[in-house]
Amino acid sequence: MHNTAFDQLATYPFWRLNNLLEKVPKPDGFSELALQIGEPKIPPPDFVAEIIGENSSKWANYPPHPGTKSYRTACASWLTRRYTLPEEMIDEATNILPCAGTKEALFHMGLLAVPRDPPSGSTEPYAVLVPNPVYQVYYGAAVFSGGKPYPISAPAENNFMPDYAGVAPEILERTALVYLCNPSNPQGASASMTYLTDLIGLARQHDFVLVVDECYSEIYRGAPPIGGLQACAQLGGSMDNVLVLHSLSKRSSAPGLRCGFVAGDPKLIELYRTIRSYASVAVPLPILAAGETLWRDEAHVEINRAHYESLFTKAEEILGHINGFSNPPGGFYLWLDVGDGEEAALKLWSEAGVKCMPGGYMAQNDPFTGVNPVSRYLRVCLVHDKVTAVEALERISVVLQG
């Protein structure tokens, strides 16, 4: 069956990488080291399994889509502590909704925000602005919701943040949805307070939904990243037009738990509650119980953050002398300017058995220039234990210098 939505999508980046490498043999004498996917390899706290076991009788119950009050309260309390929000700003009943991780919820934002029919007086569909490079789910959400995606470049000279304010007024006037990843994937850059407050102002001026994906917010070196709701507080406390998403996947090294939440504008939260009731499986009660404890505990997060910081320290020691190296303030990716990301990925696999993601596979061609803005780059995921990460970095160093 012909499907025009599929026709608009570039091949999924991990499929592209598999296609690139599948006919190239791994070199003899090298074990495979997978640094192409952002999946934390350090274990979650032991208490996660214990709490799930203690709540095992609840597998027999259908979980409610709004989750439990205690889970939502834990999320609201965490947001208030983490971002120093006014005590009464977040209401667990109206500003928080659990979700199964954040990937599914990010995709659903297209259903939530993009109207089916074109704007009044226009034959063009509603616009969805996404960063470029882009987490592929944002782009897919734009396409499958019937919107028109506009990948907006996020160059180094703009702190690796997309210049949404510079988008042409005629596009902004029909924009329904804007995505921002903060800290950014893959560059690890953090938005300033001014950038965030200006973007919220733009959302309210043009009445689009601003979705801030903050799944990397707890992995940083130096000052903690500013959040979308923190910027809302700076503007007086209203969360109109703004949703933020958080997950335990990166923060707590629990990607398989599939547990997170959406927070913000109560009107949008209520609408998303309806969408989830039809289109999603609710987060199971034993998972919510474990998630609640994880949101209330910071000790394991500090251990994780120290681990990632040690990996980036080693990365600078091993790769810092190579042209194109930079040490980002957030996230767990190296974003290396290697001249040709696809060529470097192929060379790393064929000569050292290391899998990394070509930067260009994470981007769309710029809609205004037709050029892929990040084909020069390579994304390296530092998600393993220290011994494995150091071995990978040393192999990368040998190949890139060769």
C-alpha positions in Angstrom: 0.0 0.0 0.0 1.4 3.4 -0.9 1.8 5.8 2.1 2.9 9.3 1.4 4.0 9.8 5.1 6.6 7.0 4.7 7.8 8.7 1.5 8.7 11.8 3.4 10.9 10.0 5.9 14.6 9.4 5.5 15.7 6.0 6.4 15.9 5.5 10.2 19.5 6.4 11.2 20.2 3.1 12.9 19.0 1.2 9.8 21.3 3.4 7.6 24.2 2.6 9.8 23.5 -1.1 9.6 23.3 -0.8 5.8 26.6 1.0 5.8 28.5 -1.6 7.9 26.7 -4.9 7.2 28.9 -5.9 4.2 32.2 -4.8 5.9 33.8 -7.4 8.1 34.9 -6.6 11.6 38.7 -6.8 11.8 40.2 -10.0 13.3 41.3 -9.7 16.9 38.9 -6.9 17.9 35.7 -7.3 19.9 32.8 -5.2 18.8 32.3 -2.0 20.8 28.9 -0.4 20.2 29.1 3.3 20.7 26.3 4.2 18.2 23.3 4.2 20.6 22.6 6.3 23.7 21.7 3.4 26.0 23.3 3.6 29.5 25.2 0.5 30.3 25.8 1.1 34.0 23.1 -0.6 36.1 20.2 1.1 37.9 20.1 1.1 41.7 19.4 -2.3 43.3 16.3 -1.0 45.0 14.5 -0.8 41.6 14.2 -4.6 41.4 13.3 -4.8 45.1 10.4 -2.4 44.8 9.1 -4.0 41.6 9.2 -7.3 43.5 7.4 -5.9 46.5 4.6 -4.6 44.3 4.4 -7.7 42.1 0.8 -8.4 43.1 -0.2 -5.2 41.2 0.7 -6.8 37.8 -2.9 -8.2 38.1 -4.3 -4.6 37.9 -4.9 -2.5 34.9 -3.0 0.7 35.7 -4.8 4.1 35.4 -3.6 6.4 32.6 -3.1 9.3 35.1 -0.9 7.0 37.2 -0.9 7.2 40.9 -1.1 10.4 43.0 2.0 9.4 44.8 4.0 9.1 41.6 2.7 12.4 40.2 3.5 14.0 43.6 7.1 12.7 43.4 7.5 14.1 39.9 6.1 17.5 41.0 8.4 17.6 44.1 11.4 16.7 41.9 10.7 19.4 39.4 10.2 22.0 42.3 13.5 21.0 43.9 15.6 20.6 40.7 14.5 23.9 39.1 13.9 25.9 42.3 10.3 26.5 41.3 7.7 28.3 43.5 6.2 25.8 45.9 2.7 26.1 44.5 3.6 26.3 40.8 3.3 22.5 40.0 0.0 20.8 40.8 0.3 17.0 40.6 -3.3 16.7 39.5 -3.3 19.2 36.6 0.3 19.7 35.6 1.8 16.2 35.5 1.0 13.0 33.5 3.1 9.8 33.6 4.3 8.3 30.3 6.2 5.2 29.2 9.6 6.8 28.9 9.5 9.8 26.6 9.9 8.5 23.1 6.2 7.6 22.7 5.1 10.8 24.3 7.3 12.9 22.1 5.7 11.2 19.1 2.2 11.9 20.4 3.0 15.6 20.6 2.2 15.7 16.9 -1.2 14.3 17.5 -1.7 16.8 20.3 -0.6 20.0 18.6 -1.0 19.7 14.8 -4.5 20.3 13.4 -5.7 18.0 10.6 -6.8 20.8 8.3 -4.5 23.5 6.9 -4.5 26.9 8.4 -7.4 29.1 7.4 -6.7 30.7 4.0 -3.7 28.5 3.3 -3.1 25.3 1.2 0.1 24.6 3.1 -0.1 22.3 6.1 0.8 23.5 9.6 4.6 23.7 10.2 6.5 21.7 12.8 10.0 23.1 13.7 12.6 20.7 14.8 16.3 21.1 15.6 18.8 19.9 12.9 20.5 17.5 13.7 17.2 16.0 15.0 16.1 13.2 17.3 14.3 11.2 14.6 11.1 10.9 16.6 10.5 14.6 16.4 10.7 14.5 12.6 8.5 11.4 12.4 5.9 13.0 14.7 5.7 16.0 12.3 5.3 13.8 9.2 2.7 11.3 10.6 0.6 14.1 12.2 0.2 15.7 8.7 2.4 18.7 9.5 5.3 19.9 7.4 8.6 19.5 9.2 11.2 22.3 9.0 14.6 21.2 10.3 16.3 24.3 11.6 20.1 24.1 11.8 21.7 24.3 15.2 25.3 25.5 14.4 28.2 26.0 16.8 28.0 29.8 16.4 24.5 29.6 17.9 25.6 27.4 20.9 24.3 24.4 18.9 20.8 25.7 19.5 18.3 26.2 16.6 17.6 29.8 15.6 13.8 29.5 15.8 13.4 33.3 16.2 15.1 33.7 12.8 12.5 31.6 11.0 10.5 33.5 8.4 7.4 35.2 9.8 5.1 33.5 7.2 6.3 30.1 8.5 6.0 31.0 12.2 2.4 32.2 11.5 1.4 28.6 10.6 3.6 26.8 13.1 1.7 24.5 15.4 4.6 22.7 17.2 8.2 23.3 18.0 10.6 20.8 19.6 13.7 21.6 21.6 16.1 19.1 23.1 17.9 20.6 26.1 20.7 19.6 26.7 20.9 18.9 23.0 21.3 15.5 21.3 23.9 15.0 20.0 25.9 18.2 20.7 25.4 18.3 24.5 24.8 22.1 24.5 22.5 23.8 27.1 20.1 26.6 26.4 20.5 29.9 28.3 17.7 31.5 30.3 17.4 34.2 27.7 17.1 31.7 24.8 14.4 29.8 26.7 12.4 32.8 27.7 12.6 34.3 24.2 11.4 31.0 22.8 8.5 30.8 25.2 7.6 34.3 24.2 7.7 33.3 20.6 5.4 30.3 21.3 2.8 32.6 23.0 3.1 35.2 20.3 2.4 32.7 17.5 0.3 30.3 19.6 2.3 27.1 18.9 3.1 24.3 21.4 6.7 24.3 22.6 7.9 20.8 23.7 11.1 20.8 25.6 12.7 17.3 25.7 14.9 17.4 28.9 15.8 13.7 29.1 19.6 14.6 29.4 19.0 17.3 32.1 20.8 15.4 34.9 23.9 14.5 32.9 26.1 17.5 33.0 29.5 18.9 33.9 29.5 22.2 35.8 26.3 24.1 36.3 23.0 22.2 35.9 21.1 23.0 32.7 18.2 25.5 33.0 14.8 24.0 32.3 11.7 25.0 30.4 9.6 25.4 33.5 12.3 27.4 35.2 12.0 29.8 32.3 8.3 29.8 32.8 8.8 30.8 36.4 11.2 33.6 35.3 8.3 34.9 33.1 5.8 34.9 36.0 4.8 31.3 36.5 2.4 30.6 33.6 3.0 27.4 31.7 0.8 28.3 28.8 2.0 26.7 25.5 4.8 24.8 27.2 5.3 21.1 27.9 8.5 19.5 29.3 9.3 15.8 29.2 11.5 13.9 31.6 12.5 10.2 31.8 14.4 7.8 34.1 16.2 6.2 31.2 19.3 8.4 31.3 19.0 10.0 34.7 18.7 6.7 36.5 20.3 4.3 34.0 16.9 2.6 33.6 16.0 2.7 29.9 14.1 -0.6 30.1 11.9 0.7 32.8 10.0 2.9 30.4 9.0 5.4 32.9 8.8 9.2 32.7 6.4 12.1 32.7 5.1 15.1 30.8 4.6 18.4 32.7 3.3 21.9 32.0 0.3 23.7 30.6 -2.8 22.2 32.3 -4.9 22.5 29.1 -2.4 20.5 27.1 -1.9 18.0 29.9 -5.7 17.4 29.9 -5.7 17.0 26.1 -2.8 14.6 26.3 -4.6 12.6 29.0 -7.4 12.0 26.4 -4.9 11.0 23.7 -3.1 8.5 26.0 -6.4 7.0 27.0 -6.9 6.0 23.4 -3.4 5.5 22.0 -1.1 4.3 24.8 -0.7 1.6 27.4 -0.6 3.0 30.9 2.6 2.7 32.9 2.2 -0.5 35.1 1.8 0.1 38.9 5.0 -1.8 39.9 6.9 0.4 37.5 5.3 3.6 38.9 6.3 2.5 42.4 9.9 2.0 41.4 9.8 5.3 39.5 8.4 7.2 42.4 11.4 6.1 44.6 13.9 7.0 41.8 12.5 10.5 41.4 12.8 11.0 45.2 16.5 9.8 45.3 19.4 11.9 44.2 22.3 9.8 45.5 22.3 7.4 42.6 22.0 10.4 40.1 25.1 12.0 41.6 27.0 8.7 41.2 25.9 8.4 37.6 26.9 12.0 36.9 30.4 11.5 38.4 30.8 8.4 36.3 30.0 10.3 33.1 32.3 13.1 34.1 35.1 10.7 34.6 34.5 9.3 31.0 34.7 12.8 29.5 37.9 13.5 31.5 39.4 10.4 29.9 38.0 11.4 26.5 39.8 14.7 26.7 43.1 13.0 27.8 42.9 10.5 24.9 41.3 12.5 22.1 41.8 16.1 23.2 44.8 16.6 20.9 42.8 15.6 17.8 41.4 18.4 15.5 37.7 18.6 15.9 37.5 17.4 19.5 35.3 19.3 21.9 34.1 18.5 25.5 30.4 19.3 25.8 28.8 20.6 29.0 25.9 18.1 29.0 24.8 14.7 27.8 26.9 11.7 27.2 27.9 12.1 23.5 31.1 13.3 21.9 30.3 15.3 18.8 33.5 15.2 16.8 34.2 17.2 13.6 36.0 14.5 11.6 35.6 16.0 8.1 33.4 13.2 6.9 31.3 11.4 9.5 30.2 8.5 7.2 33.8 7.8 6.1 35.0 7.9 9.7 32.3 5.5 10.9 33.2 3.1 8.2 36.9 3.3 9.0 36.4 2.9 12.8 34.3 -0.3 12.2 36.6 -1.8 9.5 39.9 -1.1 11.3 38.9 -1.2 15.0 35.5 -2.8 15.4 34.0 0.3 16.9 30.4 1.4 15.9 29.7 5.1 15.9 26.9 7.2 14.3 27.7 9.5 11.3 26.4 12.9 12.2 24.7 13.3 8.9 22.5 10.3 9.6 21.0 12.3 12.4 20.1 15.3 10.3 17.8 16.2 7.3 18.9 18.3 4.4 18.3 22.0 5.3 15.0 23.0 3.8 16.4 26.3 2.7 19.8 25.3 1.4 19.3 21.7 0.5 22.6 20.8 2.3 23.1 18.4 5.2 24.5 20.7 7.9 26.4 18.1 10.0 27.8 15.5 7.5 31.3 16.4 8.9 30.4 15.1 12.3 30.6 11.8 14.2 28.5 11.0 17.3 30.3 8.8 19.9 28.2 7.5 22.8 30.1 7.3 26.1 27.7 5.1 28.0 29.8 2.1 29.1 31.8 1.2 32.1 35.2 3.0 32.3 37.3 0.1 31.2 35.2 -0.4 28.0 35.0 3.3 27.3 38.7 3.8 27.6 39.4 0.9 25.3 37.0 2.4 22.7 38.5 5.8 23.0 42.0 4.5 22.5 40.9 2.6 19.4 39.2 5.7 18.1 42.4 7.7 18.7 44.5 5.3 16.7 42.2 5.3 13.7 41.5 9.0 13.6 45.2 9.8 13.7 46.0 7.2 11.1 
